């Protein structure tokens, strides 16, 4: 996933290499993702029905994500 244009655009999973715009901070369980491109929180507005974008400065319901590992998906 990339936070192009310093995270002013919707987040799009279209990269194979990791650069500054493809780095996010997270933790275990529920986490808020902070785009390193602009230091803002990723939000899933409209209950996740809108494109993801990193434009928030505080954590609310739409800025919390549940972290799962690839092993948990298999």
CHARMM internal coordinates of N, CA and C (Angstrom, degrees):
IC EDIT
DIST 1 N 1 CA 1.4283
DIST 1 CA 1 C 1.5212
ANGL 1 N 1 CA 1 C 106.91
DIST 1 C 2 N 1.3142
ANGL 1 CA 1 C 2 N 115.76
DIHE 1 N 1 CA 1 C 2 N 142.59
DIST 2 N 2 CA 1.4537
ANGL 1 C 2 N 2 CA 120.23
DIHE 1 CA 1 C 2 N 2 CA -179.21
DIST 2 CA 2 C 1.5267
ANGL 2 N 2 CA 2 C 111.53
DIHE 1 C 2 N 2 CA 2 C -126.06
DIST 2 C 3 N 1.3063
ANGL 2 CA 2 C 3 N 115.97
DIHE 2 N 2 CA 2 C 3 N 145.39
DIST 3 N 3 CA 1.4642
ANGL 2 C 3 N 3 CA 122.65
DIHE 2 CA 2 C 3 N 3 CA 176.66
DIST 3 CA 3 C 1.5260
ANGL 3 N 3 CA 3 C 107.10
DIHE 2 C 3 N 3 CA 3 C -109.66
DIST 3 C 4 N 1.3344
ANGL 3 CA 3 C 4 N 116.55
DIHE 3 N 3 CA 3 C 4 N 68.55
DIST 4 N 4 CA 1.4620
ANGL 3 C 4 N 4 CA 122.20
DIHE 3 CA 3 C 4 N 4 CA -175.98
DIST 4 CA 4 C 1.5166
ANGL 4 N 4 CA 4 C 112.49
DIHE 3 C 4 N 4 CA 4 C -62.68
DIST 4 C 5 N 1.3195
ANGL 4 CA 4 C 5 N 114.17
DIHE 4 N 4 CA 4 C 5 N 162.66
DIST 5 N 5 CA 1.4645
ANGL 4 C 5 N 5 CA 122.09
DIHE 4 CA 4 C 5 N 5 CA 178.54
DIST 5 CA 5 C 1.5280
ANGL 5 N 5 CA 5 C 111.13
DIHE 4 C 5 N 5 CA 5 C 55.15
DIST 5 C 6 N 1.3377
ANGL 5 CA 5 C 6 N 115.32
DIHE 5 N 5 CA 5 C 6 N 43.82
DIST 6 N 6 CA 1.4725
ANGL 5 C 6 N 6 CA 121.59
DIHE 5 CA 5 C 6 N 6 CA -178.58
DIST 6 CA 6 C 1.5180
ANGL 6 N 6 CA 6 C 111.04
DIHE 5 C 6 N 6 CA 6 C 55.75
DIST 6 C 7 N 1.3410
ANGL 6 CA 6 C 7 N 116.24
DIHE 6 N 6 CA 6 C 7 N 37.36
DIST 7 N 7 CA 1.4665
ANGL 6 C 7 N 7 CA 125.51
DIHE 6 CA 6 C 7 N 7 CA 176.06
DIST 7 CA 7 C 1.5306
ANGL 7 N 7 CA 7 C 113.06
DIHE 6 C 7 N 7 CA 7 C 68.23
DIST 7 C 8 N 1.3198
ANGL 7 CA 7 C 8 N 117.54
DIHE 7 N 7 CA 7 C 8 N 23.78
DIST 8 N 8 CA 1.4653
ANGL 7 C 8 N 8 CA 120.42
DIHE 7 CA 7 C 8 N 8 CA 175.48
DIST 8 CA 8 C 1.5197
ANGL 8 N 8 CA 8 C 111.79
DIHE 7 C 8 N 8 CA 8 C -87.64
DIST 8 C 9 N 1.3276
ANGL 8 CA 8 C 9 N 117.45
DIHE 8 N 8 CA 8 C 9 N -10.86
DIST 9 N 9 CA 1.4594
ANGL 8 C 9 N 9 CA 122.20
DIHE 8 CA 8 C 9 N 9 CA 179.25
DIST 9 CA 9 C 1.5302
ANGL 9 N 9 CA 9 C 109.19
DIHE 8 C 9 N 9 CA 9 C -107.23
DIST 9 C 10 N 1.3276
ANGL 9 CA 9 C 10 N 115.83
DIHE 9 N 9 CA 9 C 10 N 165.83
DIST 10 N 10 CA 1.4664
ANGL 9 C 10 N 10 CA 120.09
DIHE 9 CA 9 C 10 N 10 CA 176.40
DIST 10 CA 10 C 1.5187
ANGL 10 N 10 CA 10 C 110.09
DIHE 9 C 10 N 10 CA 10 C -59.25
DIST 10 C 11 N 1.3333
ANGL 10 CA 10 C 11 N 116.17
DIHE 10 N 10 CA 10 C 11 N 147.86
DIST 11 N 11 CA 1.4560
ANGL 10 C 11 N 11 CA 120.88
DIHE 10 CA 10 C 11 N 11 CA 178.33
DIST 11 CA 11 C 1.5184
ANGL 11 N 11 CA 11 C 108.72
DIHE 10 C 11 N 11 CA 11 C -75.84
DIST 11 C 12 N 1.3211
ANGL 11 CA 11 C 12 N 116.07
DIHE 11 N 11 CA 11 C 12 N 131.59
DIST 12 N 12 CA 1.4603
ANGL 11 C 12 N 12 CA 120.48
DIHE 11 CA 11 C 12 N 12 CA -176.36
DIST 12 CA 12 C 1.5312
ANGL 12 N 12 CA 12 C 109.01
DIHE 11 C 12 N 12 CA 12 C -130.49
DIST 12 C 13 N 1.3464
ANGL 12 CA 12 C 13 N 118.00
DIHE 12 N 12 CA 12 C 13 N 130.45
DIST 13 N 13 CA 1.4638
ANGL 12 C 13 N 13 CA 120.66
DIHE 12 CA 12 C 13 N 13 CA 178.07
DIST 13 CA 13 C 1.5217
ANGL 13 N 13 CA 13 C 111.02
DIHE 12 C 13 N 13 CA 13 C -83.94
DIST 13 C 14 N 1.3319
ANGL 13 CA 13 C 14 N 117.15
DIHE 13 N 13 CA 13 C 14 N 80.80
DIST 14 N 14 CA 1.4624
ANGL 13 C 14 N 14 CA 120.01
DIHE 13 CA 13 C 14 N 14 CA -176.67
DIST 14 CA 14 C 1.5286
ANGL 14 N 14 CA 14 C 113.37
DIHE 13 C 14 N 14 CA 14 C -133.90
DIST 14 C 15 N 1.3154
ANGL 14 CA 14 C 15 N 117.73
DIHE 14 N 14 CA 14 C 15 N 23.09
DIST 15 N 15 CA 1.4663
ANGL 14 C 15 N 15 CA 120.90
DIHE 14 CA 14 C 15 N 15 CA -179.04
DIST 15 CA 15 C 1.5192
ANGL 15 N 15 CA 15 C 111.14
DIHE 14 C 15 N 15 CA 15 C -117.86
DIST 15 C 16 N 1.3232
ANGL 15 CA 15 C 16 N 115.26
DIHE 15 N 15 CA 15 C 16 N 147.53
DIST 16 N 16 CA 1.4564
ANGL 15 C 16 N 16 CA 121.41
DIHE 15 CA 15 C 16 N 16 CA 174.50
DIST 16 CA 16 C 1.5201
ANGL 16 N 16 CA 16 C 111.43
DIHE 15 C 16 N 16 CA 16 C -108.33
DIST 16 C 17 N 1.3279
ANGL 16 CA 16 C 17 N 116.94
DIHE 16 N 16 CA 16 C 17 N -18.19
DIST 17 N 17 CA 1.4587
ANGL 16 C 17 N 17 CA 122.31
DIHE 16 CA 16 C 17 N 17 CA 179.09
DIST 17 CA 17 C 1.5166
ANGL 17 N 17 CA 17 C 109.21
DIHE 16 C 17 N 17 CA 17 C -113.79
DIST 17 C 18 N 1.3343
ANGL 17 CA 17 C 18 N 115.76
DIHE 17 N 17 CA 17 C 18 N 154.09
DIST 18 N 18 CA 1.4588
ANGL 17 C 18 N 18 CA 121.20
DIHE 17 CA 17 C 18 N 18 CA -178.16
DIST 18 CA 18 C 1.5171
ANGL 18 N 18 CA 18 C 109.86
DIHE 17 C 18 N 18 CA 18 C -102.76
DIST 18 C 19 N 1.3192
ANGL 18 CA 18 C 19 N 114.70
DIHE 18 N 18 CA 18 C 19 N 121.56
DIST 19 N 19 CA 1.4562
ANGL 18 C 19 N 19 CA 122.50
DIHE 18 CA 18 C 19 N 19 CA 173.30
DIST 19 CA 19 C 1.5174
ANGL 19 N 19 CA 19 C 108.07
DIHE 18 C 19 N 19 CA 19 C -125.34
DIST 19 C 20 N 1.2986
ANGL 19 CA 19 C 20 N 117.38
DIHE 19 N 19 CA 19 C 20 N -166.80
DIST 20 N 20 CA 1.4640
ANGL 19 C 20 N 20 CA 121.66
DIHE 19 CA 19 C 20 N 20 CA -178.56
DIST 20 CA 20 C 1.5158
ANGL 20 N 20 CA 20 C 113.90
DIHE 19 C 20 N 20 CA 20 C -60.51
DIST 20 C 21 N 1.3289
ANGL 20 CA 20 C 21 N 116.78
DIHE 20 N 20 CA 20 C 21 N -36.06
DIST 21 N 21 CA 1.4648
ANGL 20 C 21 N 21 CA 120.03
DIHE 20 CA 20 C 21 N 21 CA -178.16
DIST 21 CA 21 C 1.5193
ANGL 21 N 21 CA 21 C 112.59
DIHE 20 C 21 N 21 CA 21 C -79.81
DIST 21 C 22 N 1.3082
ANGL 21 CA 21 C 22 N 118.17
DIHE 21 N 21 CA 21 C 22 N -7.42
DIST 22 N 22 CA 1.4620
ANGL 21 C 22 N 22 CA 122.19
DIHE 21 CA 21 C 22 N 22 CA 179.76
DIST 22 CA 22 C 1.5224
ANGL 22 N 22 CA 22 C 112.19
DIHE 21 C 22 N 22 CA 22 C -106.98
DIST 22 C 23 N 1.3145
ANGL 22 CA 22 C 23 N 118.13
DIHE 22 N 22 CA 22 C 23 N 16.44
DIST 23 N 23 CA 1.4564
ANGL 22 C 23 N 23 CA 121.88
DIHE 22 CA 22 C 23 N 23 CA -178.42
DIST 23 CA 23 C 1.5260
ANGL 23 N 23 CA 23 C 110.61
DIHE 22 C 23 N 23 CA 23 C -111.72
DIST 23 C 24 N 1.3217
ANGL 23 CA 23 C 24 N 115.08
DIHE 23 N 23 CA 23 C 24 N 130.83
DIST 24 N 24 CA 1.4538
ANGL 23 C 24 N 24 CA 122.83
DIHE 23 CA 23 C 24 N 24 CA 179.34
DIST 24 CA 24 C 1.5247
ANGL 24 N 24 CA 24 C 107.80
DIHE 23 C 24 N 24 CA 24 C -134.72
DIST 24 C 25 N 1.3113
ANGL 24 CA 24 C 25 N 117.41
DIHE 24 N 24 CA 24 C 25 N 152.12
DIST 25 N 25 CA 1.4558
ANGL 24 C 25 N 25 CA 121.79
DIHE 24 CA 24 C 25 N 25 CA 177.21
DIST 25 CA 25 C 1.5186
ANGL 25 N 25 CA 25 C 109.02
DIHE 24 C 25 N 25 CA 25 C -101.69
DIST 25 C 26 N 1.3430
ANGL 25 CA 25 C 26 N 116.72
DIHE 25 N 25 CA 25 C 26 N 139.24
DIST 26 N 26 CA 1.4690
ANGL 25 C 26 N 26 CA 121.05
DIHE 25 CA 25 C 26 N 26 CA 178.54
DIST 26 CA 26 C 1.5128
ANGL 26 N 26 CA 26 C 109.28
DIHE 25 C 26 N 26 CA 26 C -150.60
DIST 26 C 27 N 1.3297
ANGL 26 CA 26 C 27 N 116.15
DIHE 26 N 26 CA 26 C 27 N 179.16
DIST 27 N 27 CA 1.4605
ANGL 26 C 27 N 27 CA 121.57
DIHE 26 CA 26 C 27 N 27 CA 179.01
DIST 27 CA 27 C 1.5116
ANGL 27 N 27 CA 27 C 109.65
DIHE 26 C 27 N 27 CA 27 C -142.81
DIST 27 C 28 N 1.3209
ANGL 27 CA 27 C 28 N 117.91
DIHE 27 N 27 CA 27 C 28 N -159.97
DIST 28 N 28 CA 1.4633
ANGL 27 C 28 N 28 CA 122.94
DIHE 27 CA 27 C 28 N 28 CA -179.86
DIST 28 CA 28 C 1.5261
ANGL 28 N 28 CA 28 C 110.49
DIHE 27 C 28 N 28 CA 28 C -90.58
DIST 28 C 29 N 1.3249
ANGL 28 CA 28 C 29 N 116.94
DIHE 28 N 28 CA 28 C 29 N 151.21
DIST 29 N 29 CA 1.4665
ANGL 28 C 29 N 29 CA 121.09
DIHE 28 CA 28 C 29 N 29 CA 179.74
DIST 29 CA 29 C 1.5088
ANGL 29 N 29 CA 29 C 110.44
DIHE 28 C 29 N 29 CA 29 C 71.30
DIST 29 C 30 N 1.3362
ANGL 29 CA 29 C 30 N 116.85
DIHE 29 N 29 CA 29 C 30 N -133.89
DIST 30 N 30 CA 1.4617
ANGL 29 C 30 N 30 CA 119.83
DIHE 29 CA 29 C 30 N 30 CA 175.71
DIST 30 CA 30 C 1.5143
ANGL 30 N 30 CA 30 C 108.95
DIHE 29 C 30 N 30 CA 30 C -77.92
DIST 30 C 31 N 1.3110
ANGL 30 CA 30 C 31 N 115.87
DIHE 30 N 30 CA 30 C 31 N 139.59
DIST 31 N 31 CA 1.4550
ANGL 30 C 31 N 31 CA 120.12
DIHE 30 CA 30 C 31 N 31 CA -178.61
DIST 31 CA 31 C 1.5197
ANGL 31 N 31 CA 31 C 110.00
DIHE 30 C 31 N 31 CA 31 C -144.60
DIST 31 C 32 N 1.2978
ANGL 31 CA 31 C 32 N 115.18
DIHE 31 N 31 CA 31 C 32 N 153.47
DIST 32 N 32 CA 1.4555
ANGL 31 C 32 N 32 CA 121.98
DIHE 31 CA 31 C 32 N 32 CA 169.14
DIST 32 CA 32 C 1.5218
ANGL 32 N 32 CA 32 C 105.82
DIHE 31 C 32 N 32 CA 32 C -103.23
DIST 32 C 33 N 1.3109
ANGL 32 CA 32 C 33 N 116.52
DIHE 32 N 32 CA 32 C 33 N 138.74
DIST 33 N 33 CA 1.4574
ANGL 32 C 33 N 33 CA 121.23
DIHE 32 CA 32 C 33 N 33 CA -179.84
DIST 33 CA 33 C 1.5216
ANGL 33 N 33 CA 33 C 109.20
DIHE 32 C 33 N 33 CA 33 C -100.29
DIST 33 C 34 N 1.3144
ANGL 33 CA 33 C 34 N 115.26
DIHE 33 N 33 CA 33 C 34 N 128.25
DIST 34 N 34 CA 1.4536
ANGL 33 C 34 N 34 CA 121.21
DIHE 33 CA 33 C 34 N 34 CA 177.76
DIST 34 CA 34 C 1.5235
ANGL 34 N 34 CA 34 C 107.81
DIHE 33 C 34 N 34 CA 34 C -109.92
DIST 34 C 35 N 1.3211
ANGL 34 CA 34 C 35 N 116.56
DIHE 34 N 34 CA 34 C 35 N 120.88
DIST 35 N 35 CA 1.4641
ANGL 34 C 35 N 35 CA 120.92
DIHE 34 CA 34 C 35 N 35 CA 177.73
DIST 35 CA 35 C 1.5178
ANGL 35 N 35 CA 35 C 108.83
DIHE 34 C 35 N 35 CA 35 C -72.66
DIST 35 C 36 N 1.2968
ANGL 35 CA 35 C 36 N 116.56
DIHE 35 N 35 CA 35 C 36 N 124.64
DIST 36 N 36 CA 1.4635
ANGL 35 C 36 N 36 CA 119.73
DIHE 35 CA 35 C 36 N 36 CA 177.62
DIST 36 CA 36 C 1.5244
ANGL 36 N 36 CA 36 C 111.26
DIHE 35 C 36 N 36 CA 36 C -69.57
DIST 36 C 37 N 1.3228
ANGL 36 CA 36 C 37 N 116.71
DIHE 36 N 36 CA 36 C 37 N -18.78
DIST 37 N 37 CA 1.4658
ANGL 36 C 37 N 37 CA 120.68
DIHE 36 CA 36 C 37 N 37 CA -179.95
DIST 37 CA 37 C 1.5189
ANGL 37 N 37 CA 37 C 112.25
DIHE 36 C 37 N 37 CA 37 C -65.17
DIST 37 C 38 N 1.3582
ANGL 37 CA 37 C 38 N 117.40
DIHE 37 N 37 CA 37 C 38 N -34.96
DIST 38 N 38 CA 1.4626
ANGL 37 C 38 N 38 CA 118.95
DIHE 37 CA 37 C 38 N 38 CA -178.96
DIST 38 CA 38 C 1.5279
ANGL 38 N 38 CA 38 C 113.77
DIHE 37 C 38 N 38 CA 38 C -137.19
DIST 38 C 39 N 1.3471
ANGL 38 CA 38 C 39 N 117.68
DIHE 38 N 38 CA 38 C 39 N -1.07
DIST 39 N 39 CA 1.4565
ANGL 38 C 39 N 39 CA 121.37
DIHE 38 CA 38 C 39 N 39 CA 178.08
DIST 39 CA 39 C 1.5122
ANGL 39 N 39 CA 39 C 114.67
DIHE 38 C 39 N 39 CA 39 C 74.33
DIST 39 C 40 N 1.3272
ANGL 39 CA 39 C 40 N 117.45
DIHE 39 N 39 CA 39 C 40 N 13.53
DIST 40 N 40 CA 1.4621
ANGL 39 C 40 N 40 CA 120.72
DIHE 39 CA 39 C 40 N 40 CA -178.99
DIST 40 CA 40 C 1.5154
ANGL 40 N 40 CA 40 C 110.83
DIHE 39 C 40 N 40 CA 40 C -105.37
DIST 40 C 41 N 1.3323
ANGL 40 CA 40 C 41 N 114.79
DIHE 40 N 40 CA 40 C 41 N 160.46
DIST 41 N 41 CA 1.4644
ANGL 40 C 41 N 41 CA 122.04
DIHE 40 CA 40 C 41 N 41 CA -177.79
DIST 41 CA 41 C 1.5217
ANGL 41 N 41 CA 41 C 111.48
DIHE 40 C 41 N 41 CA 41 C -81.39
DIST 41 C 42 N 1.3271
ANGL 41 CA 41 C 42 N 115.11
DIHE 41 N 41 CA 41 C 42 N 142.48
DIST 42 N 42 CA 1.4634
ANGL 41 C 42 N 42 CA 121.69
DIHE 41 CA 41 C 42 N 42 CA 174.70
DIST 42 CA 42 C 1.5201
ANGL 42 N 42 CA 42 C 108.34
DIHE 41 C 42 N 42 CA 42 C -76.34
DIST 42 C 43 N 1.3263
ANGL 42 CA 42 C 43 N 116.73
DIHE 42 N 42 CA 42 C 43 N 137.38
DIST 43 N 43 CA 1.4541
ANGL 42 C 43 N 43 CA 121.46
DIHE 42 CA 42 C 43 N 43 CA 178.70
DIST 43 CA 43 C 1.5260
ANGL 43 N 43 CA 43 C 110.76
DIHE 42 C 43 N 43 CA 43 C -124.74
DIST 43 C 44 N 1.3157
ANGL 43 CA 43 C 44 N 115.06
DIHE 43 N 43 CA 43 C 44 N 145.46
DIST 44 N 44 CA 1.4676
ANGL 43 C 44 N 44 CA 122.57
DIHE 43 CA 43 C 44 N 44 CA 175.54
DIST 44 CA 44 C 1.5220
ANGL 44 N 44 CA 44 C 107.53
DIHE 43 C 44 N 44 CA 44 C -112.33
DIST 44 C 45 N 1.3254
ANGL 44 CA 44 C 45 N 116.12
DIHE 44 N 44 CA 44 C 45 N 68.07
DIST 45 N 45 CA 1.4678
ANGL 44 C 45 N 45 CA 121.88
DIHE 44 CA 44 C 45 N 45 CA -178.32
DIST 45 CA 45 C 1.5236
ANGL 45 N 45 CA 45 C 112.00
DIHE 44 C 45 N 45 CA 45 C -54.04
DIST 45 C 46 N 1.3228
ANGL 45 CA 45 C 46 N 114.40
DIHE 45 N 45 CA 45 C 46 N 158.04
DIST 46 N 46 CA 1.4588
ANGL 45 C 46 N 46 CA 121.70
DIHE 45 CA 45 C 46 N 46 CA 175.01
DIST 46 CA 46 C 1.5266
ANGL 46 N 46 CA 46 C 111.15
DIHE 45 C 46 N 46 CA 46 C 60.43
DIST 46 C 47 N 1.3372
ANGL 46 CA 46 C 47 N 115.81
DIHE 46 N 46 CA 46 C 47 N 39.16
DIST 47 N 47 CA 1.4600
ANGL 46 C 47 N 47 CA 120.28
DIHE 46 CA 46 C 47 N 47 CA 178.65
DIST 47 CA 47 C 1.5182
ANGL 47 N 47 CA 47 C 113.33
DIHE 46 C 47 N 47 CA 47 C 63.77
DIST 47 C 48 N 1.3214
ANGL 47 CA 47 C 48 N 117.60
DIHE 47 N 47 CA 47 C 48 N 26.67
DIST 48 N 48 CA 1.4596
ANGL 47 C 48 N 48 CA 121.78
DIHE 47 CA 47 C 48 N 48 CA -179.84
DIST 48 CA 48 C 1.5156
ANGL 48 N 48 CA 48 C 113.56
DIHE 47 C 48 N 48 CA 48 C 89.00
DIST 48 C 49 N 1.3171
ANGL 48 CA 48 C 49 N 118.00
DIHE 48 N 48 CA 48 C 49 N 4.08
DIST 49 N 49 CA 1.4603
ANGL 48 C 49 N 49 CA 121.39
DIHE 48 CA 48 C 49 N 49 CA -179.14
DIST 49 CA 49 C 1.5226
ANGL 49 N 49 CA 49 C 113.31
DIHE 48 C 49 N 49 CA 49 C -90.29
DIST 49 C 50 N 1.3124
ANGL 49 CA 49 C 50 N 117.72
DIHE 49 N 49 CA 49 C 50 N -5.02
DIST 50 N 50 CA 1.4607
ANGL 49 C 50 N 50 CA 122.30
DIHE 49 CA 49 C 50 N 50 CA 175.77
DIST 50 CA 50 C 1.5200
ANGL 50 N 50 CA 50 C 108.15
DIHE 49 C 50 N 50 CA 50 C -105.31
DIST 50 C 51 N 1.3411
ANGL 50 CA 50 C 51 N 117.57
DIHE 50 N 50 CA 50 C 51 N 159.81
DIST 51 N 51 CA 1.4662
ANGL 50 C 51 N 51 CA 119.66
DIHE 50 CA 50 C 51 N 51 CA 177.13
DIST 51 CA 51 C 1.5332
ANGL 51 N 51 CA 51 C 110.78
DIHE 50 C 51 N 51 CA 51 C -58.67
DIST 51 C 52 N 1.3261
ANGL 51 CA 51 C 52 N 116.15
DIHE 51 N 51 CA 51 C 52 N 143.53
DIST 52 N 52 CA 1.4632
ANGL 51 C 52 N 52 CA 120.65
DIHE 51 CA 51 C 52 N 52 CA 175.04
DIST 52 CA 52 C 1.5154
ANGL 52 N 52 CA 52 C 108.74
DIHE 51 C 52 N 52 CA 52 C -68.84
DIST 52 C 53 N 1.3246
ANGL 52 CA 52 C 53 N 115.70
DIHE 52 N 52 CA 52 C 53 N 139.59
DIST 53 N 53 CA 1.4614
ANGL 52 C 53 N 53 CA 120.26
DIHE 52 CA 52 C 53 N 53 CA 177.71
DIST 53 CA 53 C 1.5263
ANGL 53 N 53 CA 53 C 108.51
DIHE 52 C 53 N 53 CA 53 C -149.85
DIST 53 C 54 N 1.3236
ANGL 53 CA 53 C 54 N 116.02
DIHE 53 N 53 CA 53 C 54 N 144.67
DIST 54 N 54 CA 1.4686
ANGL 53 C 54 N 54 CA 121.39
DIHE 53 CA 53 C 54 N 54 CA -179.97
DIST 54 CA 54 C 1.5272
ANGL 54 N 54 CA 54 C 108.26
DIHE 53 C 54 N 54 CA 54 C -96.81
DIST 54 C 55 N 1.3527
ANGL 54 CA 54 C 55 N 116.14
DIHE 54 N 54 CA 54 C 55 N 93.28
DIST 55 N 55 CA 1.4587
ANGL 54 C 55 N 55 CA 118.90
DIHE 54 CA 54 C 55 N 55 CA -178.00
DIST 55 CA 55 C 1.5274
ANGL 55 N 55 CA 55 C 113.69
DIHE 54 C 55 N 55 CA 55 C -145.03
DIST 55 C 56 N 1.3319
ANGL 55 CA 55 C 56 N 117.63
DIHE 55 N 55 CA 55 C 56 N 15.94
DIST 56 N 56 CA 1.4652
ANGL 55 C 56 N 56 CA 120.50
DIHE 55 CA 55 C 56 N 56 CA -177.37
DIST 56 CA 56 C 1.5177
ANGL 56 N 56 CA 56 C 111.37
DIHE 55 C 56 N 56 CA 56 C -107.05
DIST 56 C 57 N 1.3340
ANGL 56 CA 56 C 57 N 115.28
DIHE 56 N 56 CA 56 C 57 N 152.34
DIST 57 N 57 CA 1.4568
ANGL 56 C 57 N 57 CA 120.61
DIHE 56 CA 56 C 57 N 57 CA -179.96
DIST 57 CA 57 C 1.5220
ANGL 57 N 57 CA 57 C 112.34
DIHE 56 C 57 N 57 CA 57 C -109.93
DIST 57 C 58 N 1.3418
ANGL 57 CA 57 C 58 N 117.75
DIHE 57 N 57 CA 57 C 58 N -7.18
DIST 58 N 58 CA 1.4639
ANGL 57 C 58 N 58 CA 120.48
DIHE 57 CA 57 C 58 N 58 CA 177.78
DIST 58 CA 58 C 1.5273
ANGL 58 N 58 CA 58 C 109.15
DIHE 57 C 58 N 58 CA 58 C -141.12
DIST 58 C 59 N 1.3328
ANGL 58 CA 58 C 59 N 114.98
DIHE 58 N 58 CA 58 C 59 N 158.09
DIST 59 N 59 CA 1.4643
ANGL 58 C 59 N 59 CA 121.11
DIHE 58 CA 58 C 59 N 59 CA -176.70
DIST 59 CA 59 C 1.5201
ANGL 59 N 59 CA 59 C 110.33
DIHE 58 C 59 N 59 CA 59 C -90.40
DIST 59 C 60 N 1.3234
ANGL 59 CA 59 C 60 N 115.48
DIHE 59 N 59 CA 59 C 60 N 127.01
DIST 60 N 60 CA 1.4559
ANGL 59 C 60 N 60 CA 123.36
DIHE 59 CA 59 C 60 N 60 CA 173.05
DIST 60 CA 60 C 1.5224
ANGL 60 N 60 CA 60 C 107.75
DIHE 59 C 60 N 60 CA 60 C -130.95
DIST 60 C 61 N 1.3090
ANGL 60 CA 60 C 61 N 117.06
DIHE 60 N 60 CA 60 C 61 N -169.12
DIST 61 N 61 CA 1.4663
ANGL 60 C 61 N 61 CA 121.41
DIHE 60 CA 60 C 61 N 61 CA -177.86
DIST 61 CA 61 C 1.5247
ANGL 61 N 61 CA 61 C 112.36
DIHE 60 C 61 N 61 CA 61 C -57.02
DIST 61 C 62 N 1.3169
ANGL 61 CA 61 C 62 N 117.84
DIHE 61 N 61 CA 61 C 62 N -42.28
DIST 62 N 62 CA 1.4647
ANGL 61 C 62 N 62 CA 121.00
DIHE 61 CA 61 C 62 N 62 CA -175.41
DIST 62 CA 62 C 1.5228
ANGL 62 N 62 CA 62 C 112.59
DIHE 61 C 62 N 62 CA 62 C -80.06
DIST 62 C 63 N 1.3114
ANGL 62 CA 62 C 63 N 117.92
DIHE 62 N 62 CA 62 C 63 N -1.72
DIST 63 N 63 CA 1.4663
ANGL 62 C 63 N 63 CA 121.36
DIHE 62 CA 62 C 63 N 63 CA 177.50
DIST 63 CA 63 C 1.5232
ANGL 63 N 63 CA 63 C 112.20
DIHE 62 C 63 N 63 CA 63 C -105.87
DIST 63 C 64 N 1.3195
ANGL 63 CA 63 C 64 N 118.31
DIHE 63 N 63 CA 63 C 64 N 7.27
DIST 64 N 64 CA 1.4672
ANGL 63 C 64 N 64 CA 122.19
DIHE 63 CA 63 C 64 N 64 CA 177.82
DIST 64 CA 64 C 1.5208
ANGL 64 N 64 CA 64 C 110.22
DIHE 63 C 64 N 64 CA 64 C -105.06
DIST 64 C 65 N 1.3093
ANGL 64 CA 64 C 65 N 116.00
DIHE 64 N 64 CA 64 C 65 N 132.53
DIST 65 N 65 CA 1.4598
ANGL 64 C 65 N 65 CA 123.07
DIHE 64 CA 64 C 65 N 65 CA 179.18
DIST 65 CA 65 C 1.5182
ANGL 65 N 65 CA 65 C 108.73
DIHE 64 C 65 N 65 CA 65 C -125.34
DIST 65 C 66 N 1.3192
ANGL 65 CA 65 C 66 N 117.06
DIHE 65 N 65 CA 65 C 66 N 147.43
DIST 66 N 66 CA 1.4671
ANGL 65 C 66 N 66 CA 121.57
DIHE 65 CA 65 C 66 N 66 CA 176.72
DIST 66 CA 66 C 1.5207
ANGL 66 N 66 CA 66 C 108.15
DIHE 65 C 66 N 66 CA 66 C -92.35
DIST 66 C 67 N 1.3099
ANGL 66 CA 66 C 67 N 116.62
DIHE 66 N 66 CA 66 C 67 N 124.43
DIST 67 N 67 CA 1.4500
ANGL 66 C 67 N 67 CA 122.56
DIHE 66 CA 66 C 67 N 67 CA -176.81
DIST 67 CA 67 C 1.5360
ANGL 67 N 67 CA 67 C 109.85
DIHE 66 C 67 N 67 CA 67 C -87.21
DIST 67 C 68 N 1.3302
ANGL 67 CA 67 C 68 N 115.75
DIHE 67 N 67 CA 67 C 68 N 125.98
DIST 68 N 68 CA 1.4587
ANGL 67 C 68 N 68 CA 121.45
DIHE 67 CA 67 C 68 N 68 CA 174.13
DIST 68 CA 68 C 1.5265
ANGL 68 N 68 CA 68 C 107.73
DIHE 67 C 68 N 68 CA 68 C -128.08
DIST 68 C 69 N 1.3161
ANGL 68 CA 68 C 69 N 115.46
DIHE 68 N 68 CA 68 C 69 N 151.12
DIST 69 N 69 CA 1.4587
ANGL 68 C 69 N 69 CA 119.93
DIHE 68 CA 68 C 69 N 69 CA 177.08
DIST 69 CA 69 C 1.5130
ANGL 69 N 69 CA 69 C 109.14
DIHE 68 C 69 N 69 CA 69 C -92.79
DIST 69 C 70 N 1.3072
ANGL 69 CA 69 C 70 N 116.85
DIHE 69 N 69 CA 69 C 70 N 162.35
DIST 70 N 70 CA 1.4542
ANGL 69 C 70 N 70 CA 120.70
DIHE 69 CA 69 C 70 N 70 CA 178.01
DIST 70 CA 70 C 1.5281
ANGL 70 N 70 CA 70 C 110.79
DIHE 69 C 70 N 70 CA 70 C -60.91
DIST 70 C 71 N 1.3465
ANGL 70 CA 70 C 71 N 117.40
DIHE 70 N 70 CA 70 C 71 N -32.69
DIST 71 N 71 CA 1.4591
ANGL 70 C 71 N 71 CA 121.12
DIHE 70 CA 70 C 71 N 71 CA 178.30
DIST 71 CA 71 C 1.5282
ANGL 71 N 71 CA 71 C 111.12
DIHE 70 C 71 N 71 CA 71 C -63.00
DIST 71 C 72 N 1.3198
ANGL 71 CA 71 C 72 N 117.42
DIHE 71 N 71 CA 71 C 72 N -35.34
DIST 72 N 72 CA 1.4562
ANGL 71 C 72 N 72 CA 121.27
DIHE 71 CA 71 C 72 N 72 CA -179.89
DIST 72 CA 72 C 1.5227
ANGL 72 N 72 CA 72 C 111.82
DIHE 71 C 72 N 72 CA 72 C -70.69
DIST 72 C 73 N 1.3192
ANGL 72 CA 72 C 73 N 117.89
DIHE 72 N 72 CA 72 C 73 N -22.40
DIST 73 N 73 CA 1.4653
ANGL 72 C 73 N 73 CA 121.51
DIHE 72 CA 72 C 73 N 73 CA -179.57
DIST 73 CA 73 C 1.5251
ANGL 73 N 73 CA 73 C 112.53
DIHE 72 C 73 N 73 CA 73 C -82.39
DIST 73 C 74 N 1.3071
ANGL 73 CA 73 C 74 N 116.76
DIHE 73 N 73 CA 73 C 74 N -20.00
DIST 74 N 74 CA 1.4800
ANGL 73 C 74 N 74 CA 120.46
DIHE 73 CA 73 C 74 N 74 CA -177.52
DIST 74 CA 74 C 1.5133
ANGL 74 N 74 CA 74 C 111.49
DIHE 73 C 74 N 74 CA 74 C -88.09
END
COOR INIT
IC SEED 1 N 1 CA 1 C
IC BUILD
